[in-house]
Amino acid sequence: MTGPTHAPATVSRRALLRAGLAGAAFGATGCTGSAPPPRLVIAGGVRPGVYIALAKALAEIWQERLRLPAHPEVLTTAGSTQNMQLLTSGGATVAISQVDVAADIATGVTGPGAPLALARLYDDVTHLVVRRDSRFRTLDDLRGARVSIGPAGSGYQPIALRLLEVAGFGADGLGERAELGLGDAISGLRANRIDAFFWSGGVPTDGIRALAAELPIRLLDLGAVLDRMRERFPVYSVGTVPANTYGLPGPVSCLSVRNVLLVTAGMDDATAHALIDAAFDEQPRLARTSPAAVTIDSRSAIGTQPVPLHPGAIEFYRSTKGY
């Protein structure tokens, strides 16, 4: 994507993270216990994007509420796939990811590095953005077109590839395939270097909203392929982008995917409980980071399937919500 990417943490950092996690038996408020809380490294996302904004807000909340000895580090990454790679390799202690990517990468991972969820956050929708004055109206119209499917490491490149496959022509049926981050894709569409780009993000996504303010755009309606997509990949849902979101000609049917907040099985229960407790106690603060984050709600937070909840998160929901 547009920001620098980060390789998985070095061996020395991993050792420090493990040591911190092993000794982080502190109470749910972060104010009790003799051992210090762990060093937190949060795998965020691209700039501009909801992931990175949420990661920064969570870092501030956890620093203040849990009185961490060091401010959490927030990593700028390509997105879900890289975030999950960082989490499972020990390069991050917390990650935000689309649930489809998280489930795929979690398959077969066992032991302390196995990903577990703290909460469902909000839902992303897949944007397929074109210029409004272009000839493109449906996904099928992209045969032979210049299209950015998103960079390797992002969560939305797999969605783009799956949609193109379900549409019947795949990425090979494109005229030119680019793997641009959001910022470069926006610049490419503005300069007419590409015809369309995929993006999966909260509604609205600030970068696309800024583009729509200077260049009339259209989101391609995905209704013709959504049933087939969900039949093959049940993890996805159907959503709608309202017309007023980006000044669109009308509402658009789109693909929806849940985003989840994750840690690993190696995190002790008290730490996991404290993280999610502080996050939901400051939900209005999270909501101010982006309109997409307004929907973050502890009542729907347990919906992380097929990724299981961390035992510390389960205890939080049972003790506070009666689940």
C-alpha atoms as one frame of an Amber mdcrd trajectory, in Angstrom:
protein
   0.000   0.000   0.000   1.047   3.597   0.242   2.909   3.547   3.529   6.082
   1.661   4.286   5.696  -1.972   5.162   7.301  -3.647   8.099   8.995  -7.023
   8.096   8.240  -9.382  10.952   9.951  -8.508  14.191  13.540  -9.553  14.802
  14.376 -12.480  17.039  15.328 -10.128  19.853  11.995  -8.334  19.668  10.143
 -11.626  19.626  11.994 -12.707  22.736  11.061  -9.487  24.481   7.428  -9.849
  23.435   7.250 -13.412  24.707   8.856 -12.433  27.964   6.423  -9.552  28.388
   3.419 -11.692  27.588   4.532 -14.460  29.925   4.801 -12.029  32.813   1.733
  -9.935  32.149  -0.596 -11.359  34.779  -2.237  -8.089  35.711  -5.819  -7.282
  36.658  -8.544  -6.222  34.262  -7.959  -2.551  35.038  -4.216  -2.806  34.523
  -3.630  -1.329  37.999  -2.888  -4.471  39.964  -0.300  -7.201  39.835   3.427
  -7.014  40.374   4.526  -7.666  36.782   4.365  -4.890  34.186   1.911  -5.130
  31.274   3.387  -6.447  28.009   4.984  -4.412  25.280   2.235  -3.992  22.690
   2.894  -3.847  18.954  -0.260  -3.262  16.897  -0.388  -4.228  13.225  -2.481
  -1.452  11.695  -2.924  -0.700   7.992  -2.524   1.859   5.250  -2.758   5.615
   5.271  -5.431   6.854   4.870  -7.553   4.024   6.223  -9.736   2.990   9.122
  -7.358   0.270  10.364  -4.491   2.660  11.035  -6.795   5.221  12.637  -8.280
   2.592  14.946  -4.850   1.168  15.785  -3.620   4.602  16.832  -6.731   5.225
  18.924  -6.388   1.852  20.634  -2.721   2.562  21.344  -3.660   5.811  23.096
  -6.489   4.181  25.042  -4.384   1.260  26.208  -1.483   3.516  27.135  -3.714
   5.699  29.282  -6.084   3.134  30.765  -3.595   0.331  31.424  -0.680   2.559
  32.378   1.707   0.736  30.068   5.414   1.307  30.696   5.966   1.948  26.972
   3.616   3.421  24.400   2.260   0.750  22.035   3.964   0.723  18.646   1.605
   1.034  15.672   2.819  -0.504  12.416   1.853   0.835   9.010   1.216  -2.265
   6.897  -0.313  -3.383   3.619  -3.370  -4.660   5.468  -4.948  -7.875   6.680
  -2.623 -10.466   5.158   0.529  -8.763   6.372  -1.085  -8.101   9.750  -1.816
 -11.793  10.216   1.691 -12.742   9.149   3.095 -10.325  11.717   0.789 -11.637
  14.425   1.540 -15.321  13.871   5.304 -14.736  13.521   5.569 -12.703  16.729
   6.138  -9.386  14.979   2.937  -7.978  16.487   0.971  -8.703  19.644  -2.323
  -7.269  18.365  -3.681  -7.125  14.820  -6.736  -5.938  12.929  -7.801  -8.145
  10.030 -10.669  -9.098   7.811 -12.156 -12.299   9.184 -11.754 -14.168   5.874
  -8.004 -13.565   5.820  -7.685 -14.299   9.527  -9.499 -17.611   9.146  -7.416
 -18.650   6.130  -4.098 -17.887   7.828  -5.197 -19.345  11.176  -5.894 -22.729
   9.579  -3.324 -25.191  10.843  -1.639 -22.757  13.250  -1.547 -24.211  16.756
   0.120 -23.455  20.038   0.919 -20.013  21.486   1.019 -18.399  18.037  -2.516
 -19.422  17.079  -4.685 -16.367  16.331  -7.661 -15.765  18.607 -10.161 -12.919
  18.462 -10.894 -10.241  21.009 -13.835  -8.725  19.156 -15.652  -8.103  15.939
 -15.111  -4.432  15.159 -17.014  -3.206  12.113 -17.717  -4.423   8.597 -15.773
  -3.514   5.471 -17.408  -3.181   2.097 -15.696  -3.867  -1.199 -15.452  -0.756
  -3.339 -14.891  -1.118  -7.079 -14.214   2.468  -8.096 -14.348   3.946 -11.616
 -14.701   7.420 -13.066 -18.342   8.349 -13.501 -17.756   9.373 -17.113 -16.310
   5.934 -17.986 -18.060   3.123 -19.870 -17.845   0.710 -16.934 -21.136  -0.265
 -15.304 -20.702  -3.878 -14.103 -17.912  -6.196 -13.040 -18.118  -7.949 -16.398
 -17.269  -4.661 -18.158 -13.745  -4.884 -16.699 -12.677  -7.522 -19.205  -9.652
  -6.035 -20.925  -9.531  -3.012 -18.601  -6.650  -1.559 -16.551  -7.473  -2.520
 -12.984  -5.690  -2.348  -9.641  -6.513  -5.356  -7.484  -4.600  -4.074  -4.447
  -1.139  -5.003  -3.215   0.085  -8.353  -1.985  -0.301  -8.400   1.774  -3.610
  -6.561   1.713  -6.913  -8.120   2.708  -8.734  -6.965  -0.383  -6.509  -8.464
  -3.071  -7.875 -11.950  -2.245 -11.416 -10.550  -2.460 -10.674  -8.933  -5.832
  -9.226 -12.177  -7.208 -12.203 -14.169  -5.943 -14.706 -11.734  -7.440 -12.972
 -11.793 -10.820 -12.857 -15.591 -10.724 -16.550 -15.855  -9.852 -17.309 -13.371
 -12.654 -15.831 -15.907 -15.065 -12.717 -14.224 -16.435 -10.278 -13.947 -13.557
  -7.333 -11.622 -13.243  -5.939 -12.958 -16.529  -8.949 -11.489 -18.300  -7.937
  -7.964 -17.386  -6.106  -5.843 -19.921  -3.555  -4.686 -17.359  -3.341  -5.730
 -13.730  -1.814  -3.370 -11.159  -1.193  -4.015  -7.469  -1.492  -0.488  -6.083
  -2.137   0.694  -2.575  -5.094   2.970  -1.980  -3.208   6.249  -2.371  -1.514
   5.192  -5.604  -4.759   3.752  -6.957  -6.562   7.017  -6.290  -3.780   8.927
  -8.043  -3.856   6.465 -10.953  -7.606   6.830 -11.469  -7.397  10.610 -11.175
  -4.639  10.708 -13.834  -6.474   8.150 -16.024  -3.587   5.662 -15.772  -5.996
   2.960 -14.589  -9.674   2.373 -15.300 -10.745   0.951 -11.959  -9.498  -0.113
  -8.565 -10.627  -2.440  -5.816 -10.651  -1.427  -2.174 -12.174  -2.975   0.922
 -12.740  -0.576   3.781 -15.147   1.181   6.051 -17.833   3.445   4.678 -16.879
   6.101   4.033 -13.166   5.679   3.414 -11.560   9.094   3.741  -9.292   8.773
   0.688 -12.176   7.834  -1.594 -14.389  10.522  -0.118 -11.662  13.079  -0.885
 -11.385  11.743  -4.447 -15.152  11.978  -4.953 -15.062  15.613  -3.843 -12.835
  16.507  -6.810 -13.676  13.832  -9.403 -17.144  12.336  -9.916 -16.904   8.578
  -9.381 -19.082   5.501  -9.572 -18.925   2.274  -7.572 -19.693  -0.752  -9.722
 -22.697  -2.678  -8.449 -21.715  -6.272  -7.574 -25.257  -7.608  -7.275 -24.921
  -9.922 -10.286 -22.189 -12.011  -8.640 -22.966 -11.741  -4.927 -25.068 -14.904
  -4.656 -22.401 -16.992  -6.393 -19.679 -15.362  -4.292 -21.449 -16.127  -1.024
 -22.245 -19.680  -2.124 -18.545 -20.358  -2.652 -17.316 -18.244   0.262 -19.949
 -18.109   3.037 -17.773 -15.844   5.184 -18.937 -12.853   3.128 -22.200 -10.954
   3.415 -24.166  -8.557   1.212 -24.047  -4.855   1.946 -25.093  -1.537   0.475
 -23.206   1.719   0.005 -25.727   4.583   0.305 -25.752   7.093  -2.524 -24.884
  10.038  -0.299 -21.657   8.378   0.882 -19.599   9.548  -2.085 -22.162  11.569
  -4.019 -23.083   8.486  -6.043 -25.895   8.352  -8.601 -27.678   5.777  -6.418
 -27.156   3.062  -3.764 -24.782   0.252  -4.697 -24.870  -3.445  -3.788 -21.524
  -4.604  -2.500 -19.701  -7.375  -0.703 -19.328  -7.066   3.073 -16.746  -8.686
   5.334 -16.276  -8.447   9.093 -13.156  -6.989  10.660 -11.827  -8.480  13.872
  -9.349  -7.513  16.563  -6.935 -10.357  17.244  -4.203 -11.529  19.569  -2.670
 -14.988  19.966  -3.244 -17.897  22.304   0.052 -16.974  23.964  -1.487 -13.863
  25.508  -2.611 -14.500  29.087  -6.292 -14.205  29.907  -5.940 -11.180  32.188
  -4.183  -9.148  29.497  -6.739 -10.048  26.844  -9.554  -9.163  29.257  -7.939
  -5.815  30.075  -7.436  -4.879  26.426 -11.015  -5.493  25.373 -12.436  -3.995
  28.563 -10.559  -0.729  27.995 -11.465  -0.659  24.290 -15.210  -0.951  24.846
 -15.176   1.373  27.814 -13.806   3.991  25.393 -16.082   3.087  22.467 -17.201
   6.705  21.858 -13.558   7.628  21.453 -13.062   4.871  18.894 -16.176   6.027
  17.049 -14.653   9.469  16.601 -11.770   8.015  14.566 -13.992   7.242  11.564
 -17.693   7.041  10.684 -17.139   3.317  10.058 -16.159   2.828  13.695 -19.521
   4.090  14.947 -20.869   0.544  14.538 -18.315  -0.965  16.950 -20.580  -2.445
  19.612 -19.954  -4.930  22.411 -23.354  -6.529  21.720 -22.195  -7.786  18.302
 -18.529  -8.182  19.214 -18.695 -11.941  19.778 -19.436 -12.511  16.066 -15.872
 -13.436  15.095 -16.609 -16.876  13.634 -14.880 -18.868  12.240 -12.029 -17.417
  14.356 -12.621 -18.390  18.013 -12.592 -15.877  20.835  -9.682 -15.683  23.272
 -10.605 -17.098  26.726  -9.916 -13.682  28.265 -12.393 -12.102  25.842 -14.968
 -14.790  26.611 -14.637 -14.022  30.307 -15.131 -10.306  29.578 -18.335 -10.897
  27.607 -19.677 -13.330  30.178 -18.971 -11.031  33.104 -20.212  -7.802  31.537
 -22.794  -8.892  28.945 -24.033 -12.190  30.300 -23.005 -14.192  27.207
